[in-house]
Amino acid sequence: MRCENIFCVYWCEGKCTLDEISLNAYGACECCVYIDLSERTLKRKRKEYFDKYFEESE
């Protein structure tokens, strides 16, 4: 099954690695388990992407 949630532990190269999943009423996966990212890592990556975005747009 195709998956766009790169923060789920079951995500691998755009696909879900589970054999079966359950969806809630909103169509969201109930099996999703989010990876734990530290605030420090998030801040660093946000800055990297922010800086890259502005380099490319100039």
N, C-alpha and C positions, 0 to 999 in steps of 0.2 A: 504494500500500500504506500502511495506517495505521502510524504509528510514534509511540511514546511517549518515545523517547530525545532529549530536547531538547538534549543536549550533543553530538549527532552533527552534523557539518557538512552532512550530507545531509537533515537534518530541516527541514521548512518547514510551519508551520501544521498540525501533527499528521500530516503525511504524509512519506513518503520520496520524495526527488526522483530517485532512481535508477530506471532501467527494470527492472533485475534485481538481485537480491541472493542471497547464499548464506547458509544458516543452519547453525550447527554442531549437534552432537548435543544441546545444551541448548536449542536453539531461538533462540539469540542470533545476531544478524547478524554475519557475518564481514567485511562491507564497512565497518563502522562506523569512522569517524575522529572522534575526540573533539576538540572545540575546546580550545585552550590558554588557561586562565584563570590569571592570576597569583594568588598566595596573598593578596596585598593586596585584589584584587577579591573573592575568595571570602570573606574575613573581613568586608569591608564589606557584602556582600550578605547573609551569614548574620546579621549584626547587624540589618540593616534588616528582614529577615523575622522574626527573633526579636522585635524591638520591636513590629512590626505585629501579630504573633500575640497578644502579651499585651495590646495595646490593644483588640483585638477581643474577647478573652475576658473583659474586665472589665465 
